[in-house]
Amino acid sequence: MPIFEYICKKCGQEFEKLVFGNQKVTCTKCNSSDVQKKFSVFGVSGVENPTSSGCSSCSSGSCSSCK
Ligand SMILES: [Zn+2]
C-alpha cells in the first residue's frame, strides 16, 4: 500500500496519505484539494526526513530499489 507525502498549497500543511488508485487527496487540516504530492525526485534540497529515504542497498534514496 503506497503512502505518499503531500503538502497543502493552501495552508502549507504537510501530511502523509495512504492512496488507493485515483483516490482524491485532500488536506488533513483545511480539507482543500489543492495539494501537491511530494516526489522524492524533487528533493533538490537534500534529505529532510531520514526515515523515508534510502533503502537497504543505498543511502541516497535514489536507487532503483528505493521507493
Ligand atoms: Zn490545507
N, CA, C, O and the ligand as a Tripos MOL2 file, in Angstrom:
@<TRIPOS>MOLECULE
protein
  269   267    68     0     0
PROTEIN
NO_CHARGES

@<TRIPOS>ATOM
      1 N           0.8380   -1.2020    0.0000 N.3       1 MET1
      2 CA          0.0000    0.0000    0.0000 C.3       1 MET1
      3 C           0.8700    1.2480    0.0000 C.2       1 MET1
      4 O           1.6690    1.4540    0.9130 O.2       1 MET1
      5 N           0.7170    2.0620   -1.0020 N.am      2 PRO2
      6 CA          1.5950    3.2360   -1.1300 C.3       2 PRO2
      7 C           1.1840    4.3890   -0.2220 C.2       2 PRO2
      8 O           0.0270    4.8070   -0.1920 O.2       2 PRO2
      9 N           2.1420    4.8730    0.4930 N.am      3 ILE3
     10 CA          1.9060    6.0760    1.2870 C.3       3 ILE3
     11 C           2.6900    7.2080    0.6520 C.2       3 ILE3
     12 O           3.9040    7.1110    0.4680 O.2       3 ILE3
     13 N           1.9980    8.2690    0.3230 N.am      4 PHE4
     14 CA          2.6470    9.4120   -0.3020 C.3       4 PHE4
     15 C           2.6620   10.6010    0.6450 C.2       4 PHE4
     16 O           1.8200   10.7390    1.5320 O.2       4 PHE4
     17 N           3.6310   11.4320    0.4260 N.am      5 GLU5
     18 CA          3.7010   12.6630    1.1960 C.3       5 GLU5
     19 C           3.1090   13.7930    0.3660 C.2       5 GLU5
     20 O           3.3730   13.9210   -0.8290 O.2       5 GLU5
     21 N           2.3170   14.5910    1.0240 N.am      6 TYR6
     22 CA          1.6930   15.7140    0.3340 C.3       6 TYR6
     23 C           1.9340   16.9940    1.1100 C.2       6 TYR6
     24 O           2.1730   16.9820    2.3170 O.2       6 TYR6
     25 N           1.8640   18.0810    0.3930 N.am      7 ILE7
     26 CA          1.8810   19.3790    1.0470 C.3       7 ILE7
     27 C           0.7090   20.1850    0.5040 C.2       7 ILE7
     28 O           0.4820   20.2460   -0.7040 O.2       7 ILE7
     29 N          -0.0250   20.7990    1.4180 N.am      8 CYS8
     30 CA         -1.1780   21.5960    1.0190 C.3       8 CYS8
     31 C          -0.6920   22.9490    0.5210 C.2       8 CYS8
     32 O           0.0620   23.6480    1.1980 O.2       8 CYS8
     33 N          -1.1420   23.3010   -0.6750 N.am      9 LYS9
     34 CA         -0.7160   24.5790   -1.2450 C.3       9 LYS9
     35 C          -1.5140   25.7420   -0.6690 C.2       9 LYS9
     36 O          -1.1950   26.9100   -0.8930 O.2       9 LYS9
     37 N          -2.5390   25.4010    0.0650 N.am     10 LYS10
     38 CA         -3.3980   26.4440    0.6150 C.3      10 LYS10
     39 C          -2.9340   26.8690    2.0120 C.2      10 LYS10
     40 O          -2.7940   28.0590    2.2930 O.2      10 LYS10
     41 N          -2.6980   25.8820    2.8800 N.am     11 CYS11
     42 CA         -2.3300   26.2320    4.2520 C.3      11 CYS11
     43 C          -0.9230   25.7700    4.6080 C.2      11 CYS11
     44 O          -0.4140   26.0900    5.6810 O.2      11 CYS11
     45 N          -0.2930   25.0130    3.7020 N.am     12 GLY12
     46 CA          1.0810   24.6000    3.9440 C.3      12 GLY12
     47 C           1.2320   23.3650    4.8090 C.2      12 GLY12
     48 O           2.3460   22.9740    5.1560 O.2      12 GLY12
     49 N           0.1240   22.7570    5.1530 N.am     13 GLN13
     50 CA          0.1570   21.5490    5.9660 C.3      13 GLN13
     51 C           0.8430   20.4130    5.2050 C.2      13 GLN13
     52 O           0.5460   20.1650    4.0370 O.2      13 GLN13
     53 N           1.7520   19.7380    5.8780 N.am     14 GLU14
     54 CA          2.3800   18.5650    5.2790 C.3      14 GLU14
     55 C           1.8040   17.3250    5.9360 C.2      14 GLU14
     56 O           1.6490   17.2690    7.1560 O.2      14 GLU14
     57 N           1.4900   16.3370    5.1220 N.am     15 PHE15
     58 CA          0.8900   15.1320    5.6770 C.3      15 PHE15
     59 C           1.1700   13.9430    4.7810 C.2      15 PHE15
     60 O           1.5210   14.0800    3.6090 O.2      15 PHE15
     61 N           1.0030   12.7760    5.3710 N.am     16 GLU16
     62 CA          1.1490   11.5440    4.6000 C.3      16 GLU16
     63 C          -0.2150   10.9230    4.4170 C.2      16 GLU16
     64 O          -1.0640   10.9750    5.3070 O.2      16 GLU16
     65 N          -0.4150   10.3360    3.2550 N.am     17 LYS17
     66 CA         -1.7240    9.7800    2.9660 C.3      17 LYS17
     67 C          -1.5780    8.4520    2.2510 C.2      17 LYS17
     68 O          -0.7580    8.2830    1.3480 O.2      17 LYS17
     69 N          -2.3880    7.5390    2.6810 N.am     18 LEU18
     70 CA         -2.4610    6.2520    2.0090 C.3      18 LEU18
     71 C          -3.4050    6.4060    0.8330 C.2      18 LEU18
     72 O          -4.5660    6.7750    1.0050 O.2      18 LEU18
     73 N          -2.9030    6.1210   -0.3690 N.am     19 VAL19
     74 CA         -3.7080    6.3940   -1.5570 C.3      19 VAL19
     75 C          -4.0010    5.1220   -2.3140 C.2      19 VAL19
     76 O          -3.0970    4.3520   -2.6390 O.2      19 VAL19
     77 N          -5.2570    4.9080   -2.5880 N.am     20 PHE20
     78 CA         -5.6730    3.7570   -3.3840 C.3      20 PHE20
     79 C          -6.1110    4.2350   -4.7620 C.2      20 PHE20
     80 O          -7.0570    5.0140   -4.8780 O.2      20 PHE20
     81 N          -5.4360    3.7780   -5.7960 N.am     21 GLY21
     82 CA         -5.8240    4.1370   -7.1520 C.3      21 GLY21
     83 C          -5.8470    5.6380   -7.3670 C.2      21 GLY21
     84 O          -4.8810    6.3440   -7.0790 O.2      21 GLY21
     85 N          -6.9610    6.1020   -7.8740 N.am     22 ASN22
     86 CA         -7.0800    7.5270   -8.1740 C.3      22 ASN22
     87 C          -7.8680    8.2830   -7.1030 C.2      22 ASN22
     88 O          -8.5090    9.2990   -7.3690 O.2      22 ASN22
     89 N          -7.7960    7.7590   -5.9100 N.am     23 GLN23
     90 CA         -8.4850    8.4200   -4.8060 C.3      23 GLN23
     91 C          -8.0500    9.8730   -4.6810 C.2      23 GLN23
     92 O          -6.8680   10.1970   -4.7950 O.2      23 GLN23
     93 N          -9.0130   10.7250   -4.4490 N.am     24 LYS24
     94 CA         -8.7120   12.1410   -4.3280 C.3      24 LYS24
     95 C          -8.1270   12.4330   -2.9460 C.2      24 LYS24
     96 O          -8.6240   11.9600   -1.9240 O.2      24 LYS24
     97 N          -7.0790   13.2100   -2.9500 N.am     25 VAL25
     98 CA         -6.4140   13.5430   -1.6980 C.3      25 VAL25
     99 C          -6.7850   14.9530   -1.2740 C.2      25 VAL25
    100 O          -6.7240   15.9000   -2.0580 O.2      25 VAL25
    101 N          -7.1620   15.0610   -0.0340 N.am     26 THR26
    102 CA         -7.4650   16.3870    0.4950 C.3      26 THR26
    103 C          -6.6340   16.6480    1.7340 C.2      26 THR26
    104 O          -6.1910   15.7200    2.4110 O.2      26 THR26
    105 N          -6.4320   17.9160    2.0200 N.am     27 CYS27
    106 CA         -5.6310   18.3190    3.1590 C.3      27 CYS27
    107 C          -6.2720   17.8400    4.4560 C.2      27 CYS27
    108 O          -7.4880   17.9120    4.6300 O.2      27 CYS27
    109 N          -5.4270   17.3500    5.3650 N.am     28 THR28
    110 CA         -5.9460   16.8580    6.6320 C.3      28 THR28
    111 C          -6.3070   17.9980    7.5700 C.2      28 THR28
    112 O          -6.9660   17.7940    8.5900 O.2      28 THR28
    113 N          -5.8760   19.1860    7.2190 N.am     29 LYS29
    114 CA         -6.0960   20.3320    8.1040 C.3      29 LYS29
    115 C          -7.2550   21.2090    7.6350 C.2      29 LYS29
    116 O          -8.1680   21.5150    8.4020 O.2      29 LYS29
    117 N          -7.2030   21.6130    6.3500 N.am     30 CYS30
    118 CA         -8.2310   22.5390    5.8620 C.3      30 CYS30
    119 C          -9.1460   21.8770    4.8380 C.2      30 CYS30
    120 O         -10.0750   22.5030    4.3290 O.2      30 CYS30
    121 N          -8.8740   20.6020    4.5390 N.am     31 ASN31
    122 CA         -9.7180   19.8260    3.6290 C.3      31 ASN31
    123 C          -9.6910   20.3240    2.1880 C.2      31 ASN31
    124 O         -10.5610   19.9770    1.3890 O.2      31 ASN31
    125 N          -8.7000   21.1290    1.8620 N.am     32 SER32
    126 CA         -8.5710   21.6050    0.4920 C.3      32 SER32
    127 C          -8.0410   20.4890   -0.4070 C.2      32 SER32
    128 O          -7.2490   19.6510    0.0230 O.2      32 SER32
    129 N          -8.4880   20.4940   -1.6470 N.am     33 SER33
    130 CA         -7.9760   19.5000   -2.5880 C.3      33 SER33
    131 C          -6.7750   20.0400   -3.3540 C.2      33 SER33
    132 O          -6.2210   19.3610   -4.2190 O.2      33 SER33
    133 N          -6.3900   21.2380   -3.0360 N.am     34 ASP34
    134 CA         -5.2470   21.8650   -3.6990 C.3      34 ASP34
    135 C          -3.9520   21.4460   -3.0220 C.2      34 ASP34
    136 O          -3.2660   22.2500   -2.3900 O.2      34 ASP34
    137 N          -3.6400   20.1720   -3.1710 N.am     35 VAL35
    138 CA         -2.4540   19.6370   -2.5310 C.3      35 VAL35
    139 C          -1.4590   19.1740   -3.5850 C.2      35 VAL35
    140 O          -1.8330   18.8580   -4.7140 O.2      35 VAL35
    141 N          -0.2120   19.1400   -3.2070 N.am     36 GLN36
    142 CA          0.8310   18.7220   -4.1320 C.3      36 GLN36
    143 C           1.5600   17.5220   -3.5710 C.2      36 GLN36
    144 O           1.9800   17.5200   -2.4140 O.2      36 GLN36
    145 N           1.7070   16.5040   -4.3960 N.am     37 LYS37
    146 CA          2.4290   15.3230   -3.9620 C.3      37 LYS37
    147 C           3.9160   15.6300   -3.9330 C.2      37 LYS37
    148 O           4.4580   16.2630   -4.8390 O.2      37 LYS37
    149 N           4.5560   15.1730   -2.8830 N.am     38 LYS38
    150 CA          5.9910   15.4030   -2.7670 C.3      38 LYS38
    151 C           6.7390   14.1890   -3.2930 C.2      38 LYS38
    152 O           6.7960   13.1500   -2.6340 O.2      38 LYS38
    153 N           7.2990   14.3220   -4.4550 N.am     39 PHE39
    154 CA          8.0840   13.2490   -5.0280 C.3      39 PHE39
    155 C           9.5180   13.3350   -4.5180 C.2      39 PHE39
    156 O          10.0630   14.4220   -4.3290 O.2      39 PHE39
    157 N          10.1030   12.1920   -4.3030 N.am     40 SER40
    158 CA         11.4710   12.1800   -3.8130 C.3      40 SER40
    159 C          12.4400   12.7470   -4.8400 C.2      40 SER40
    160 O          13.4960   13.2690   -4.4850 O.2      40 SER40
    161 N          12.0750   12.6420   -6.1190 N.am     41 VAL41
    162 CA         12.9570   13.1560   -7.1580 C.3      41 VAL41
    163 C          13.0050   14.6790   -7.1550 C.2      41 VAL41
    164 O          13.8710   15.2920   -7.7780 O.2      41 VAL41
    165 N          12.0520   15.2750   -6.4390 N.am     42 PHE42
    166 CA         12.0460   16.7230   -6.3420 C.3      42 PHE42
    167 C          12.8980   17.2170   -5.1800 C.2      42 PHE42
    168 O          13.0020   18.4190   -4.9350 O.2      42 PHE42
    169 N          13.5060   16.2690   -4.4690 N.am     43 GLY43
    170 CA         14.2520   16.6380   -3.2690 C.3      43 GLY43
    171 C          15.5580   17.3240   -3.5850 C.2      43 GLY43
    172 O          16.6280   16.7870   -3.3020 O.2      43 GLY43
    173 N          15.4860   18.4850   -4.1570 N.am     44 VAL44
    174 CA         16.6860   19.2100   -4.5450 C.3      44 VAL44
    175 C          17.4520   19.7430   -3.3370 C.2      44 VAL44
    176 O          18.6450   20.0330   -3.4250 O.2      44 VAL44
    177 N          16.7590   19.8670   -2.2210 N.am     45 SER45
    178 CA         17.4180   20.4240   -1.0400 C.3      45 SER45
    179 C          17.9910   19.3310   -0.1550 C.2      45 SER45
    180 O          18.4780   19.6020    0.9430 O.2      45 SER45
    181 N          17.9320   18.1120   -0.6280 N.am     46 GLY46
    182 CA         18.5360   17.0200    0.1320 C.3      46 GLY46
    183 C          17.5550   16.3090    1.0320 C.2      46 GLY46
    184 O          16.3400   16.4680    0.9140 O.2      46 GLY46
    185 N          18.1040   15.5270    1.9300 N.am     47 VAL47
    186 CA         17.2790   14.7010    2.8080 C.3      47 VAL47
    187 C          16.6750   15.5370    3.9230 C.2      47 VAL47
    188 O          17.3780   16.2230    4.6650 O.2      47 VAL47
    189 N          15.3700   15.4630    4.0190 N.am     48 GLU48
    190 CA         14.7260   16.1800    5.1050 C.3      48 GLU48
    191 C          14.0550   15.2240    6.0880 C.2      48 GLU48
    192 O          13.7250   15.6010    7.2120 O.2      48 GLU48
    193 N          13.8640   14.0120    5.6580 N.am     49 ASN49
    194 CA         13.2620   13.0150    6.5340 C.3      49 ASN49
    195 C          14.0120   11.6900    6.3870 C.2      49 ASN49
    196 O          13.6850   10.8890    5.5110 O.2      49 ASN49
    197 N          15.0030   11.4550    7.2250 N.am     50 PRO50
    198 CA         15.8690   10.2800    7.1030 C.3      50 PRO50
    199 C          15.1120    8.9630    7.1290 C.2      50 PRO50
    200 O          15.5860    7.9740    6.5710 O.2      50 PRO50
    201 N          13.9550    8.9270    7.7580 N.am     51 THR51
    202 CA         13.2380    7.6690    7.8800 C.3      51 THR51
    203 C          12.5510    7.2740    6.5880 C.2      51 THR51
    204 O          12.1330    6.1240    6.4440 O.2      51 THR51
    205 N          12.4210    8.2030    5.6370 N.am     52 SER52
    206 CA         11.6930    7.8820    4.4270 C.3      52 SER52
    207 C          12.5920    7.8680    3.1940 C.2      52 SER52
    208 O          12.1080    7.7540    2.0670 O.2      52 SER52
    209 N          13.8980    7.9840    3.4110 N.am     53 SER53
    210 CA         14.7760    7.9680    2.2590 C.3      53 SER53
    211 C          15.8110    6.8580    2.4030 C.2      53 SER53
    212 O          16.1220    6.4130    3.5080 O.2      53 SER53
    213 N          16.3130    6.4400    1.3050 N.am     54 GLY54
    214 CA         17.2950    5.3800    1.3130 C.3      54 GLY54
    215 C          16.6430    4.0300    1.4490 C.2      54 GLY54
    216 O          15.4570    3.9190    1.7590 O.2      54 GLY54
    217 N          17.4310    3.0090    1.2140 N.am     55 CYS55
    218 CA         16.9360    1.6500    1.3720 C.3      55 CYS55
    219 C          18.0820    0.7930    1.8520 C.2      55 CYS55
    220 O          19.1450    1.3130    2.1890 O.2      55 CYS55
    221 N          17.8880   -0.4970    1.8900 N.am     56 SER56
    222 CA         18.9150   -1.3730    2.4420 C.3      56 SER56
    223 C          20.1640   -1.4390    1.5740 C.2      56 SER56
    224 O          21.2210   -1.8700    2.0360 O.2      56 SER56
    225 N          20.0460   -1.0080    0.3060 N.am     57 SER57
    226 CA         21.1910   -1.1330   -0.5750 C.3      57 SER57
    227 C          21.8590    0.1970   -0.9190 C.2      57 SER57
    228 O          22.8480    0.2310   -1.6510 O.2      57 SER57
    229 N          21.3210    1.2760   -0.3940 N.am     58 CYS58
    230 CA         21.9570    2.5560   -0.6400 C.3      58 CYS58
    231 C          21.5800    3.5260    0.4570 C.2      58 CYS58
    232 O          20.7610    3.1990    1.3160 O.2      58 CYS58
    233 N          22.1530    4.6930    0.4470 N.am     59 SER59
    234 CA         21.8290    5.6720    1.4580 C.3      59 SER59
    235 C          21.3350    6.9840    0.8490 C.2      59 SER59
    236 O          21.0430    7.9410    1.5670 O.2      59 SER59
    237 N          21.2460    7.0170   -0.4610 N.am     60 SER60
    238 CA         20.8610    8.2660   -1.1110 C.3      60 SER60
    239 C          19.3680    8.3510   -1.3700 C.2      60 SER60
    240 O          18.8300    9.4390   -1.5770 O.2      60 SER60
    241 N          18.6960    7.2040   -1.3580 N.am     61 GLY61
    242 CA         17.2610    7.2230   -1.6110 C.3      61 GLY61
    243 C          16.9170    7.3900   -3.0710 C.2      61 GLY61
    244 O          15.7910    7.7630   -3.4020 O.2      61 GLY61
    245 N          17.8540    7.1250   -3.9430 N.am     62 SER62
    246 CA         17.5590    7.3440   -5.3530 C.3      62 SER62
    247 C          17.9180    6.1610   -6.2340 C.2      62 SER62
    248 O          17.9770    6.2900   -7.4570 O.2      62 SER62
    249 N          18.1560    5.0160   -5.6250 N.am     63 CYS63
    250 CA         18.4780    3.8430   -6.4540 C.3      63 CYS63
    251 C          17.1980    3.1540   -6.9220 C.2      63 CYS63
    252 O          16.1000    3.5510   -6.5330 O.2      63 CYS63
    253 N          17.3360    2.1470   -7.7360 N.am     64 SER64
    254 CA         16.1720    1.5190   -8.3420 C.3      64 SER64
    255 C          15.3260    0.7600   -7.3390 C.2      64 SER64
    256 O          14.1560    0.4850   -7.6080 O.2      64 SER64
    257 N          15.8820    0.4180   -6.2020 N.am     65 SER65
    258 CA         15.0980   -0.3350   -5.2190 C.3      65 SER65
    259 C          14.4830    0.5730   -4.1550 C.2      65 SER65
    260 O          13.7530    0.1130   -3.2770 O.2      65 SER65
    261 N          14.7840    1.8510   -4.2460 N.am     66 CYS66
    262 CA         14.1690    2.7850   -3.3100 C.3      66 CYS66
    263 C          12.7350    3.0860   -3.7280 C.2      66 CYS66
    264 O          12.3880    3.0270   -4.9070 O.2      66 CYS66
    265 N          11.9200    3.4050   -2.7440 N.am     67 LYS67
    266 CA         10.5550    3.7720   -3.0650 C.3      67 LYS67
    267 C          10.3300    5.2420   -2.8130 C.2      67 LYS67
    268 O           9.2260    5.7430   -3.0280 O.2      67 LYS67
    269 ZN         -4.5710   22.7280    3.9380 Zn       68 ZN68
@<TRIPOS>BOND
     1     1     2 1
     2     2     3 1
     3     3     4 2
     4     3     5 am
     5     5     6 1
     6     6     7 1
     7     7     8 2
     8     7     9 am
     9     9    10 1
    10    10    11 1
    11    11    12 2
    12    11    13 am
    13    13    14 1
    14    14    15 1
    15    15    16 2
    16    15    17 am
    17    17    18 1
    18    18    19 1
    19    19    20 2
    20    19    21 am
    21    21    22 1
    22    22    23 1
    23    23    24 2
    24    23    25 am
    25    25    26 1
    26    26    27 1
    27    27    28 2
    28    27    29 am
    29    29    30 1
    30    30    31 1
    31    31    32 2
    32    31    33 am
    33    33    34 1
    34    34    35 1
    35    35    36 2
    36    35    37 am
    37    37    38 1
    38    38    39 1
    39    39    40 2
    40    39    41 am
    41    41    42 1
    42    42    43 1
    43    43    44 2
    44    43    45 am
    45    45    46 1
    46    46    47 1
    47    47    48 2
    48    47    49 am
    49    49    50 1
    50    50    51 1
    51    51    52 2
    52    51    53 am
    53    53    54 1
    54    54    55 1
    55    55    56 2
    56    55    57 am
    57    57    58 1
    58    58    59 1
    59    59    60 2
    60    59    61 am
    61    61    62 1
    62    62    63 1
    63    63    64 2
    64    63    65 am
    65    65    66 1
    66    66    67 1
    67    67    68 2
    68    67    69 am
    69    69    70 1
    70    70    71 1
    71    71    72 2
    72    71    73 am
    73    73    74 1
    74    74    75 1
    75    75    76 2
    76    75    77 am
    77    77    78 1
    78    78    79 1
    79    79    80 2
    80    79    81 am
    81    81    82 1
    82    82    83 1
    83    83    84 2
    84    83    85 am
    85    85    86 1
    86    86    87 1
    87    87    88 2
    88    87    89 am
    89    89    90 1
    90    90    91 1
    91    91    92 2
    92    91    93 am
    93    93    94 1
    94    94    95 1
    95    95    96 2
    96    95    97 am
    97    97    98 1
    98    98    99 1
    99    99   100 2
   100    99   101 am
   101   101   102 1
   102   102   103 1
   103   103   104 2
   104   103   105 am
   105   105   106 1
   106   106   107 1
   107   107   108 2
   108   107   109 am
   109   109   110 1
   110   110   111 1
   111   111   112 2
   112   111   113 am
   113   113   114 1
   114   114   115 1
   115   115   116 2
   116   115   117 am
   117   117   118 1
   118   118   119 1
   119   119   120 2
   120   119   121 am
   121   121   122 1
   122   122   123 1
   123   123   124 2
   124   123   125 am
   125   125   126 1
   126   126   127 1
   127   127   128 2
   128   127   129 am
   129   129   130 1
   130   130   131 1
   131   131   132 2
   132   131   133 am
   133   133   134 1
   134   134   135 1
   135   135   136 2
   136   135   137 am
   137   137   138 1
   138   138   139 1
   139   139   140 2
   140   139   141 am
   141   141   142 1
   142   142   143 1
   143   143   144 2
   144   143   145 am
   145   145   146 1
   146   146   147 1
   147   147   148 2
   148   147   149 am
   149   149   150 1
   150   150   151 1
   151   151   152 2
   152   151   153 am
   153   153   154 1
   154   154   155 1
   155   155   156 2
   156   155   157 am
   157   157   158 1
   158   158   159 1
   159   159   160 2
   160   159   161 am
   161   161   162 1
   162   162   163 1
   163   163   164 2
   164   163   165 am
   165   165   166 1
   166   166   167 1
   167   167   168 2
   168   167   169 am
   169   169   170 1
   170   170   171 1
   171   171   172 2
   172   171   173 am
   173   173   174 1
   174   174   175 1
   175   175   176 2
   176   175   177 am
   177   177   178 1
   178   178   179 1
   179   179   180 2
   180   179   181 am
   181   181   182 1
   182   182   183 1
   183   183   184 2
   184   183   185 am
   185   185   186 1
   186   186   187 1
   187   187   188 2
   188   187   189 am
   189   189   190 1
   190   190   191 1
   191   191   192 2
   192   191   193 am
   193   193   194 1
   194   194   195 1
   195   195   196 2
   196   195   197 am
   197   197   198 1
   198   198   199 1
   199   199   200 2
   200   199   201 am
   201   201   202 1
   202   202   203 1
   203   203   204 2
   204   203   205 am
   205   205   206 1
   206   206   207 1
   207   207   208 2
   208   207   209 am
   209   209   210 1
   210   210   211 1
   211   211   212 2
   212   211   213 am
   213   213   214 1
   214   214   215 1
   215   215   216 2
   216   215   217 am
   217   217   218 1
   218   218   219 1
   219   219   220 2
   220   219   221 am
   221   221   222 1
   222   222   223 1
   223   223   224 2
   224   223   225 am
   225   225   226 1
   226   226   227 1
   227   227   228 2
   228   227   229 am
   229   229   230 1
   230   230   231 1
   231   231   232 2
   232   231   233 am
   233   233   234 1
   234   234   235 1
   235   235   236 2
   236   235   237 am
   237   237   238 1
   238   238   239 1
   239   239   240 2
   240   239   241 am
   241   241   242 1
   242   242   243 1
   243   243   244 2
   244   243   245 am
   245   245   246 1
   246   246   247 1
   247   247   248 2
   248   247   249 am
   249   249   250 1
   250   250   251 1
   251   251   252 2
   252   251   253 am
   253   253   254 1
   254   254   255 1
   255   255   256 2
   256   255   257 am
   257   257   258 1
   258   258   259 1
   259   259   260 2
   260   259   261 am
   261   261   262 1
   262   262   263 1
   263   263   264 2
   264   263   265 am
   265   265   266 1
   266   266   267 1
   267   267   268 2
@<TRIPOS>SUBSTRUCTURE
     1 MET1         2 RESIDUE 1 A MET
     2 PRO2         6 RESIDUE 1 A PRO
     3 ILE3        10 RESIDUE 1 A ILE
     4 PHE4        14 RESIDUE 1 A PHE
     5 GLU5        18 RESIDUE 1 A GLU
     6 TYR6        22 RESIDUE 1 A TYR
     7 ILE7        26 RESIDUE 1 A ILE
     8 CYS8        30 RESIDUE 1 A CYS
     9 LYS9        34 RESIDUE 1 A LYS
    10 LYS10       38 RESIDUE 1 A LYS
    11 CYS11       42 RESIDUE 1 A CYS
    12 GLY12       46 RESIDUE 1 A GLY
    13 GLN13       50 RESIDUE 1 A GLN
    14 GLU14       54 RESIDUE 1 A GLU
    15 PHE15       58 RESIDUE 1 A PHE
    16 GLU16       62 RESIDUE 1 A GLU
    17 LYS17       66 RESIDUE 1 A LYS
    18 LEU18       70 RESIDUE 1 A LEU
    19 VAL19       74 RESIDUE 1 A VAL
    20 PHE20       78 RESIDUE 1 A PHE
    21 GLY21       82 RESIDUE 1 A GLY
    22 ASN22       86 RESIDUE 1 A ASN
    23 GLN23       90 RESIDUE 1 A GLN
    24 LYS24       94 RESIDUE 1 A LYS
    25 VAL25       98 RESIDUE 1 A VAL
    26 THR26      102 RESIDUE 1 A THR
    27 CYS27      106 RESIDUE 1 A CYS
    28 THR28      110 RESIDUE 1 A THR
    29 LYS29      114 RESIDUE 1 A LYS
    30 CYS30      118 RESIDUE 1 A CYS
    31 ASN31      122 RESIDUE 1 A ASN
    32 SER32      126 RESIDUE 1 A SER
    33 SER33      130 RESIDUE 1 A SER
    34 ASP34      134 RESIDUE 1 A ASP
    35 VAL35      138 RESIDUE 1 A VAL
    36 GLN36      142 RESIDUE 1 A GLN
    37 LYS37      146 RESIDUE 1 A LYS
    38 LYS38      150 RESIDUE 1 A LYS
    39 PHE39      154 RESIDUE 1 A PHE
    40 SER40      158 RESIDUE 1 A SER
    41 VAL41      162 RESIDUE 1 A VAL
    42 PHE42      166 RESIDUE 1 A PHE
    43 GLY43      170 RESIDUE 1 A GLY
    44 VAL44      174 RESIDUE 1 A VAL
    45 SER45      178 RESIDUE 1 A SER
    46 GLY46      182 RESIDUE 1 A GLY
    47 VAL47      186 RESIDUE 1 A VAL
    48 GLU48      190 RESIDUE 1 A GLU
    49 ASN49      194 RESIDUE 1 A ASN
    50 PRO50      198 RESIDUE 1 A PRO
    51 THR51      202 RESIDUE 1 A THR
    52 SER52      206 RESIDUE 1 A SER
    53 SER53      210 RESIDUE 1 A SER
    54 GLY54      214 RESIDUE 1 A GLY
    55 CYS55      218 RESIDUE 1 A CYS
    56 SER56      222 RESIDUE 1 A SER
    57 SER57      226 RESIDUE 1 A SER
    58 CYS58      230 RESIDUE 1 A CYS
    59 SER59      234 RESIDUE 1 A SER
    60 SER60      238 RESIDUE 1 A SER
    61 GLY61      242 RESIDUE 1 A GLY
    62 SER62      246 RESIDUE 1 A SER
    63 CYS63      250 RESIDUE 1 A CYS
    64 SER64      254 RESIDUE 1 A SER
    65 SER65      258 RESIDUE 1 A SER
    66 CYS66      262 RESIDUE 1 A CYS
    67 LYS67      266 RESIDUE 1 A LYS
    68 ZN68       269 GROUP 0 **** ****
